[in-house]
Amino acid sequence: MNKNEEAMITKLKRSTTEVLLLSLLSQKDMYGYQLTAEMKQQSNGLCNYNETTFYPILNRLLNQNMISMTRMITDQQRVRVYYHLEDSGKEYYEDLKRACRLYMDTINKILSSSEGTDNESDN
């Protein structure tokens, strides 16, 4: 992947981070580092986020009562904050997922229709 593609993917990631976070939390409760590791693993490394990227989004979702958090003490006596998707967050996630799919389907339709015209413009 070249630098131009990386910059474009960064822009796309910004607009999709929330739905991806909600998707992960719909699978199970997770803590911050776990969210970043799971995102990286499920995206085969394409969605490689810094843990701090998620906190503004998580805080907003907390303030909107879409998610909740639970503090747990690990074996090493460290506090780990787990995030949980609440019922209102599940509804919001389903709506957001439908909207994303509709938008992505539209983008794919437009991109597919332009593929036939790209060759014609070269002539």
KOLTIVO-361783 format. One record per residue: residue in three letters; x, y, z of N, C-alpha, C in turn. Coordinates in nm, 3 decimals. Example, Ala and Ser with C-alpha at 12.3 -4.5 7.8 and 13.67 -1.06 7.14 Angstrom:
% residues 2
+------+---------+---------+---------+---------+---------+---------+---------+---------+---------+
: resn :      nu :      nv :      nw :     cau :     cav :     caw :      cu :      cv :      cw :
+------+---------+---------+---------+---------+---------+---------+---------+---------+---------+
:  ALA :   1.319 :  -0.569 :   0.780 :   1.230 :  -0.450 :   0.780 :   1.320 :  -0.330 :   0.780 :
:  SER :   1.285 :  -0.225 :   0.708 :   1.367 :  -0.106 :   0.714 :   1.290 :   0.003 :   0.787 :
+------+---------+---------+---------+---------+---------+---------+---------+---------+---------+
//
This chain:
% residues 123
+------+---------+---------+---------+---------+---------+---------+---------+---------+---------+
: resn :      nu :      nv :      nw :     cau :     cav :     caw :      cu :      cv :      cw :
+------+---------+---------+---------+---------+---------+---------+---------+---------+---------+
:  MET :   0.085 :  -0.117 :   0.000 :   0.000 :   0.000 :   0.000 :   0.090 :   0.124 :   0.000 :
:  ASN :   0.060 :   0.219 :  -0.089 :   0.142 :   0.340 :  -0.094 :   0.091 :   0.445 :   0.004 :
:  LYS :   0.166 :   0.553 :   0.019 :   0.132 :   0.657 :   0.118 :  -0.001 :   0.725 :   0.087 :
:  ASN :  -0.031 :   0.741 :  -0.040 :  -0.157 :   0.803 :  -0.080 :  -0.274 :   0.715 :  -0.037 :
:  GLU :  -0.263 :   0.585 :  -0.059 :  -0.368 :   0.492 :  -0.017 :  -0.382 :   0.490 :   0.135 :
:  GLU :  -0.270 :   0.496 :   0.206 :  -0.274 :   0.499 :   0.352 :  -0.349 :   0.623 :   0.402 :
:  ALA :  -0.325 :   0.738 :   0.340 :  -0.393 :   0.861 :   0.380 :  -0.543 :   0.851 :   0.353 :
:  MET :  -0.578 :   0.792 :   0.243 :  -0.720 :   0.775 :   0.210 :  -0.788 :   0.680 :   0.307 :
:  ILE :  -0.720 :   0.573 :   0.343 :  -0.777 :   0.478 :   0.439 :  -0.792 :   0.543 :   0.576 :
:  THR :  -0.699 :   0.628 :   0.613 :  -0.709 :   0.701 :   0.740 :  -0.836 :   0.785 :   0.743 :
:  LYS :  -0.866 :   0.853 :   0.635 :  -0.990 :   0.933 :   0.627 :  -1.113 :   0.844 :   0.639 :
:  LEU :  -1.112 :   0.731 :   0.571 :  -1.225 :   0.638 :   0.577 :  -1.241 :   0.580 :   0.718 :
:  LYS :  -1.129 :   0.551 :   0.783 :  -1.133 :   0.495 :   0.919 :  -1.201 :   0.592 :   1.015 :
:  ARG :  -1.172 :   0.721 :   1.002 :  -1.231 :   0.820 :   1.093 :  -1.384 :   0.816 :   1.087 :
:  SER :  -1.438 :   0.795 :   0.969 :  -1.583 :   0.798 :   0.954 :  -1.649 :   0.666 :   0.990 :
:  THR :  -1.571 :   0.561 :   1.010 :  -1.631 :   0.431 :   1.040 :  -1.594 :   0.376 :   1.177 :
:  THR :  -1.514 :   0.448 :   1.252 :  -1.466 :   0.398 :   1.381 :  -1.581 :   0.365 :   1.476 :
:  GLU :  -1.679 :   0.451 :   1.484 :  -1.790 :   0.430 :   1.578 :  -1.865 :   0.300 :   1.549 :
:  VAL :  -1.901 :   0.277 :   1.424 :  -1.977 :   0.156 :   1.392 :  -1.892 :   0.032 :   1.415 :
:  LEU :  -1.762 :   0.041 :   1.390 :  -1.674 :  -0.074 :   1.413 :  -1.661 :  -0.104 :   1.562 :
:  LEU :  -1.650 :   0.001 :   1.643 :  -1.645 :  -0.017 :   1.789 :  -1.773 :  -0.083 :   1.840 :
:  LEU :  -1.885 :  -0.033 :   1.794 :  -2.014 :  -0.090 :   1.836 :  -2.025 :  -0.236 :   1.791 :
:  SER :  -1.973 :  -0.266 :   1.675 :  -1.976 :  -0.403 :   1.627 :  -1.898 :  -0.495 :   1.720 :
:  LEU :  -1.780 :  -0.451 :   1.761 :  -1.700 :  -0.531 :   1.853 :  -1.771 :  -0.550 :   1.986 :
:  LEU :  -1.831 :  -0.441 :   2.036 :  -1.900 :  -0.451 :   2.165 :  -2.028 :  -0.532 :   2.155 :
:  SER :  -2.082 :  -0.547 :   2.035 :  -2.200 :  -0.632 :   2.019 :  -2.162 :  -0.780 :   2.031 :
:  GLN :  -2.032 :  -0.809 :   2.013 :  -1.984 :  -0.946 :   2.023 :  -1.960 :  -0.987 :   2.168 :
:  LYS :  -1.903 :  -0.895 :   2.246 :  -1.878 :  -0.921 :   2.388 :  -1.827 :  -0.793 :   2.454 :
:  ASP :  -1.833 :  -0.789 :   2.587 :  -1.776 :  -0.677 :   2.662 :  -1.624 :  -0.680 :   2.646 :
:  MET :  -1.564 :  -0.561 :   2.629 :  -1.420 :  -0.554 :   2.609 :  -1.363 :  -0.432 :   2.678 :
:  TYR :  -1.233 :  -0.437 :   2.707 :  -1.161 :  -0.322 :   2.762 :  -1.082 :  -0.257 :   2.649 :
:  GLY :  -1.028 :  -0.138 :   2.675 :  -0.966 :  -0.056 :   2.571 :  -0.864 :  -0.126 :   2.485 :
:  TYR :  -0.762 :  -0.183 :   2.546 :  -0.658 :  -0.250 :   2.467 :  -0.715 :  -0.368 :   2.390 :
:  GLN :  -0.807 :  -0.438 :   2.451 :  -0.871 :  -0.552 :   2.386 :  -0.946 :  -0.508 :   2.260 :
:  LEU :  -1.010 :  -0.392 :   2.266 :  -1.080 :  -0.338 :   2.150 :  -0.982 :  -0.312 :   2.035 :
:  THR :  -0.868 :  -0.252 :   2.066 :  -0.770 :  -0.223 :   1.960 :  -0.713 :  -0.353 :   1.902 :
:  ALA :  -0.682 :  -0.448 :   1.988 :  -0.626 :  -0.575 :   1.941 :  -0.727 :  -0.653 :   1.857 :
:  GLU :  -0.851 :  -0.655 :   1.901 :  -0.955 :  -0.727 :   1.828 :  -0.983 :  -0.660 :   1.693 :
:  MET :  -0.984 :  -0.528 :   1.692 :  -1.006 :  -0.454 :   1.567 :  -0.894 :  -0.486 :   1.468 :
:  LYS :  -0.773 :  -0.485 :   1.515 :  -0.658 :  -0.514 :   1.428 :  -0.666 :  -0.657 :   1.376 :
:  GLN :  -0.698 :  -0.750 :   1.463 :  -0.704 :  -0.891 :   1.426 :  -0.816 :  -0.917 :   1.326 :
:  GLN :  -0.935 :  -0.865 :   1.352 :  -1.049 :  -0.892 :   1.264 :  -1.036 :  -0.823 :   1.128 :
:  SER :  -0.956 :  -0.716 :   1.123 :  -0.938 :  -0.645 :   0.995 :  -0.809 :  -0.685 :   0.925 :
:  ASN :  -0.744 :  -0.790 :   0.975 :  -0.615 :  -0.833 :   0.918 :  -0.514 :  -0.719 :   0.914 :
:  GLY :  -0.517 :  -0.635 :   1.018 :  -0.420 :  -0.527 :   1.032 :  -0.455 :  -0.397 :   0.964 :
:  LEU :  -0.559 :  -0.393 :   0.884 :  -0.595 :  -0.270 :   0.813 :  -0.646 :  -0.163 :   0.910 :
:  CYS :  -0.724 :  -0.204 :   1.008 :  -0.776 :  -0.110 :   1.107 :  -0.690 :  -0.119 :   1.233 :
:  ASN :  -0.575 :  -0.055 :   1.225 :  -0.480 :  -0.056 :   1.335 :  -0.488 :   0.079 :   1.406 :
:  TYR :  -0.559 :   0.082 :   1.518 :  -0.584 :   0.206 :   1.591 :  -0.498 :   0.213 :   1.715 :
:  ASN :  -0.468 :   0.335 :   1.756 :  -0.410 :   0.360 :   1.886 :  -0.526 :   0.357 :   1.986 :
:  GLU :  -0.502 :   0.299 :   2.101 :  -0.606 :   0.286 :   2.203 :  -0.673 :   0.420 :   2.236 :
:  THR :  -0.595 :   0.527 :   2.239 :  -0.650 :   0.658 :   2.275 :  -0.748 :   0.713 :   2.172 :
:  THR :  -0.744 :   0.660 :   2.051 :  -0.838 :   0.703 :   1.946 :  -0.981 :   0.672 :   1.987 :
:  PHE :  -1.000 :   0.563 :   2.060 :  -1.134 :   0.517 :   2.095 :  -1.198 :   0.595 :   2.209 :
:  TYR :  -1.118 :   0.651 :   2.299 :  -1.174 :   0.708 :   2.421 :  -1.273 :   0.822 :   2.400 :
:  PRO :  -1.248 :   0.915 :   2.309 :  -1.352 :   1.019 :   2.287 :  -1.485 :   0.960 :   2.240 :
:  ILE :  -1.479 :   0.859 :   2.155 :  -1.601 :   0.794 :   2.106 :  -1.668 :   0.718 :   2.219 :
:  LEU :  -1.589 :   0.641 :   2.294 :  -1.644 :   0.566 :   2.407 :  -1.707 :   0.660 :   2.510 :
:  ASN :  -1.642 :   0.772 :   2.539 :  -1.697 :   0.869 :   2.635 :  -1.828 :   0.929 :   2.586 :
:  ARG :  -1.835 :   0.959 :   2.457 :  -1.960 :   1.012 :   2.402 :  -2.071 :   0.908 :   2.412 :
:  LEU :  -2.039 :   0.784 :   2.377 :  -2.139 :   0.676 :   2.386 :  -2.181 :   0.651 :   2.531 :
:  LEU :  -2.088 :   0.666 :   2.625 :  -2.121 :   0.655 :   2.768 :  -2.218 :   0.766 :   2.808 :
:  ASN :  -2.187 :   0.889 :   2.767 :  -2.273 :   1.004 :   2.801 :  -2.412 :   0.992 :   2.741 :
:  GLN :  -2.423 :   0.922 :   2.629 :  -2.553 :   0.902 :   2.563 :  -2.622 :   0.774 :   2.612 :
:  ASN :  -2.562 :   0.708 :   2.711 :  -2.616 :   0.583 :   2.768 :  -2.629 :   0.471 :   2.665 :
:  MET :  -2.547 :   0.475 :   2.562 :  -2.544 :   0.367 :   2.462 :  -2.461 :   0.250 :   2.513 :
:  ILE :  -2.359 :   0.282 :   2.592 :  -2.274 :   0.180 :   2.653 :  -2.260 :   0.212 :   2.802 :
:  SER :  -2.217 :   0.113 :   2.876 :  -2.184 :   0.133 :   3.017 :  -2.045 :   0.077 :   3.040 :
:  MET :  -1.989 :   0.106 :   3.157 :  -1.856 :   0.054 :   3.187 :  -1.854 :  -0.006 :   3.326 :
:  THR :  -1.768 :  -0.105 :   3.341 :  -1.748 :  -0.171 :   3.469 :  -1.600 :  -0.179 :   3.495 :
:  ARG :  -1.560 :  -0.137 :   3.614 :  -1.419 :  -0.147 :   3.651 :  -1.396 :  -0.280 :   3.721 :
:  MET :  -1.291 :  -0.350 :   3.676 :  -1.255 :  -0.479 :   3.736 :  -1.107 :  -0.476 :   3.771 :
:  ILE :  -1.073 :  -0.544 :   3.878 :  -0.934 :  -0.554 :   3.921 :  -0.875 :  -0.684 :   3.864 :
:  THR :  -0.760 :  -0.671 :   3.799 :  -0.693 :  -0.788 :   3.741 :  -0.612 :  -0.859 :   3.850 :
:  ASP :  -0.555 :  -0.973 :   3.812 :  -0.469 :  -1.047 :   3.905 :  -0.347 :  -0.966 :   3.948 :
:  GLN :  -0.307 :  -0.873 :   3.861 :  -0.191 :  -0.789 :   3.892 :  -0.232 :  -0.662 :   3.968 :
:  GLN :  -0.354 :  -0.660 :   4.019 :  -0.408 :  -0.548 :   4.097 :  -0.418 :  -0.419 :   4.015 :
:  ARG :  -0.438 :  -0.434 :   3.886 :  -0.462 :  -0.319 :   3.799 :  -0.611 :  -0.309 :   3.772 :
:  VAL :  -0.657 :  -0.186 :   3.753 :  -0.798 :  -0.165 :   3.721 :  -0.814 :  -0.171 :   3.570 :
:  ARG :  -0.908 :  -0.251 :   3.526 :  -0.937 :  -0.264 :   3.383 :  -1.083 :  -0.224 :   3.365 :
:  VAL :  -1.109 :  -0.136 :   3.269 :  -1.245 :  -0.087 :   3.244 :  -1.302 :  -0.163 :   3.125 :
:  TYR :  -1.409 :  -0.235 :   3.150 :  -1.480 :  -0.308 :   3.046 :  -1.600 :  -0.226 :   2.999 :
:  TYR :  -1.621 :  -0.224 :   2.868 :  -1.734 :  -0.153 :   2.810 :  -1.839 :  -0.253 :   2.766 :
:  HIS :  -1.964 :  -0.217 :   2.789 :  -2.078 :  -0.305 :   2.762 :  -2.179 :  -0.230 :   2.676 :
:  LEU :  -2.230 :  -0.293 :   2.572 :  -2.330 :  -0.233 :   2.485 :  -2.468 :  -0.249 :   2.548 :
:  GLU :  -2.532 :  -0.138 :   2.578 :  -2.665 :  -0.137 :   2.640 :  -2.772 :  -0.156 :   2.532 :
:  ASP :  -2.896 :  -0.181 :   2.575 :  -3.005 :  -0.203 :   2.479 :  -3.022 :  -0.085 :   2.384 :
:  SER :  -3.013 :   0.037 :   2.436 :  -3.027 :   0.155 :   2.348 :  -2.910 :   0.161 :   2.249 :
:  GLY :  -2.792 :   0.118 :   2.292 :  -2.677 :   0.111 :   2.203 :  -2.693 :   0.005 :   2.096 :
:  LYS :  -2.757 :  -0.107 :   2.134 :  -2.783 :  -0.214 :   2.036 :  -2.877 :  -0.164 :   1.927 :
:  GLU :  -2.980 :  -0.091 :   1.966 :  -3.073 :  -0.034 :   1.867 :  -3.002 :   0.066 :   1.777 :
:  TYR :  -2.923 :   0.154 :   1.838 :  -2.847 :   0.253 :   1.763 :  -2.750 :   0.184 :   1.667 :
:  TYR :  -2.682 :   0.080 :   1.715 :  -2.588 :   0.006 :   1.631 :  -2.659 :  -0.057 :   1.512 :
:  GLU :  -2.775 :  -0.117 :   1.534 :  -2.848 :  -0.179 :   1.423 :  -2.889 :  -0.074 :   1.320 :
:  ASP :  -2.935 :   0.043 :   1.366 :  -2.970 :   0.152 :   1.275 :  -2.847 :   0.200 :   1.197 :
:  LEU :  -2.737 :   0.218 :   1.269 :  -2.613 :   0.265 :   1.207 :  -2.560 :   0.162 :   1.107 :
:  LYS :  -2.570 :   0.036 :   1.143 :  -2.525 :  -0.071 :   1.053 :  -2.608 :  -0.072 :   0.925 :
:  ARG :  -2.739 :  -0.058 :   0.937 :  -2.824 :  -0.053 :   0.818 :  -2.788 :   0.067 :   0.731 :
:  ALA :  -2.767 :   0.182 :   0.794 :  -2.730 :   0.302 :   0.719 :  -2.595 :   0.285 :   0.649 :
:  CYS :  -2.499 :   0.224 :   0.718 :  -2.367 :   0.200 :   0.657 :  -2.378 :   0.106 :   0.538 :
:  ARG :  -2.457 :   0.000 :   0.554 :  -2.472 :  -0.095 :   0.443 :  -2.539 :  -0.030 :   0.323 :
:  LEU :  -2.641 :   0.050 :   0.348 :  -2.708 :   0.121 :   0.240 :  -2.610 :   0.214 :   0.169 :
:  TYR :  -2.533 :   0.288 :   0.247 :  -2.437 :   0.381 :   0.190 :  -2.328 :   0.307 :   0.113 :
:  MET :  -2.275 :   0.198 :   0.170 :  -2.171 :   0.120 :   0.102 :  -2.224 :   0.055 :  -0.025 :
:  ASP :  -2.348 :   0.007 :  -0.021 :  -2.408 :  -0.049 :  -0.142 :  -2.419 :   0.057 :  -0.251 :
:  THR :  -2.456 :   0.178 :  -0.212 :  -2.467 :   0.288 :  -0.307 :  -2.331 :   0.323 :  -0.365 :
:  ILE :  -2.230 :   0.330 :  -0.280 :  -2.094 :   0.358 :  -0.326 :  -2.049 :   0.249 :  -0.424 :
:  ASN :  -2.071 :   0.123 :  -0.387 :  -2.032 :   0.012 :  -0.476 :  -2.104 :   0.020 :  -0.610 :
:  LYS :  -2.232 :   0.056 :  -0.606 :  -2.309 :   0.068 :  -0.731 :  -2.249 :   0.177 :  -0.820 :
:  ILE :  -2.219 :   0.291 :  -0.760 :  -2.162 :   0.401 :  -0.838 :  -2.024 :   0.364 :  -0.890 :
:  LEU :  -1.941 :   0.304 :  -0.805 :  -1.807 :   0.264 :  -0.849 :  -1.813 :   0.160 :  -0.959 :
:  SER :  -1.905 :   0.065 :  -0.947 :  -1.920 :  -0.038 :  -1.049 :  -1.966 :   0.021 :  -1.182 :
:  SER :  -2.058 :   0.116 :  -1.175 :  -2.107 :   0.176 :  -1.300 :  -2.000 :   0.261 :  -1.367 :
:  SER :  -1.909 :   0.316 :  -1.288 :  -1.804 :   0.399 :  -1.348 :  -1.691 :   0.315 :  -1.406 :
:  GLU :  -1.682 :   0.190 :  -1.368 :  -1.574 :   0.104 :  -1.419 :  -1.587 :   0.083 :  -1.569 :
:  GLY :  -1.709 :   0.077 :  -1.617 :  -1.730 :   0.062 :  -1.761 :  -1.695 :   0.187 :  -1.838 :
:  THR :  -1.709 :   0.303 :  -1.775 :  -1.682 :   0.429 :  -1.843 :  -1.535 :   0.469 :  -1.837 :
:  ASP :  -1.458 :   0.412 :  -1.743 :  -1.316 :   0.446 :  -1.733 :  -1.241 :   0.409 :  -1.861 :
:  ASN :  -1.270 :   0.292 :  -1.913 :  -1.202 :   0.247 :  -2.035 :  -1.243 :   0.331 :  -2.155 :
:  GLU :  -1.368 :   0.374 :  -2.161 :  -1.415 :   0.452 :  -2.275 :  -1.350 :   0.589 :  -2.280 :
:  SER :  -1.322 :   0.648 :  -2.160 :  -1.262 :   0.781 :  -2.157 :  -1.115 :   0.778 :  -2.199 :
:  ASP :  -1.052 :   0.659 :  -2.193 :  -0.913 :   0.647 :  -2.232 :  -0.897 :   0.649 :  -2.385 :
:  ASN :  -1.004 :   0.618 :  -2.456 :  -0.995 :   0.610 :  -2.602 :  -1.001 :   0.743 :  -2.669 :
+------+---------+---------+---------+---------+---------+---------+---------+---------+---------+
//
